[in-house]
Amino acid sequence: MQGLTLEEAQEKIRLSLSKIVVEPIVAVSLLRSRPVRGTVSGEVFRPGIYPVNT
């Protein structure tokens, strides 16, 4: 489900289940988000990996 929104993931799961279950009801939620980090490298004062606020 990587790269999908919650709604897109929910619909994809619902469509897959609809092949074996009549009118499935699917609810998808995010338990914990992963931190986004960026790398600063090259001729900079403080190279490293830094959190990116989204």
PyMOL commands that set and color helices and strands:
alter all, ss='L'
color gray80, all
select helices_A, chain A and resi 6-17
alter helices_A, ss='H'
color red, helices_A
select strands_A, chain A and resi 37-40+48-51
alter strands_A, ss='S'
color yellow, strands_A
deselect
rebuild
show_as cartoon
